[in-house]
Amino acid sequence: MKPATTAPLTFGMLVFDEVEVLDMGGPFEVFSTAGRLARTAADEPLLRVLTVAATDRPVRARGGLKVVADHTLDEDPPFDVLVIPGGVTTAVEADARVIDWLARRRKTSSLTFSICTGAFLLAATGALNGRPATTHWEDQGELAERWPDVRVRTDVRWVDDGDIVTSAGISAGIDASLHIVGRLFGEQLARRTALQMEYDWTNPDHTG
């Protein structure tokens, strides 16, 4: 696989109360590890990750882990790839300010990636209407019921639909993150990243 870009990319990840720790931490680890392994000519990471929250107070993830985001929605930092982890998304879905921000930033991002129930937040923006997508196996029925225009896939770990990638639950986000690294920077970097993480990754084709 030839890399799609050799330019540095920034991944902007939304974090919120009750975010699933591995939905957030798995992709963060993949992208930041790839950034340690791949450097620019100026010896800067080829990939970097920043986190964004609704406010500047610490976010309390599922299980009680506290996370202090790098930026707030009001700061609206620049980034290239929008990352939307899952978790308990009910309150976030009801927050029009966050949904409006996601809708706007999806349109300005070269790629949008949701993990697990992050697909619910993406669906709330209307971005998944008429498109294939997946989410955690427990939540696929609800996603299809609430957003009947979404073509919910139940037989895959992730779906790559061009400018939108969605993954199934929790650890599937790691698989999809490695797929994204391979798509953007070449499969060699993806495999080096998986090896560095001691993660068993086979990269099956799960394109929707």
Summary of the structure (lengths in Angstrom):
residues: 208
radius of gyration: 15.8
end to end distance: 18.5
largest distance: 49.3
contacts: 728
relative contact order: 0.18
helix: 38%
strand: 21%
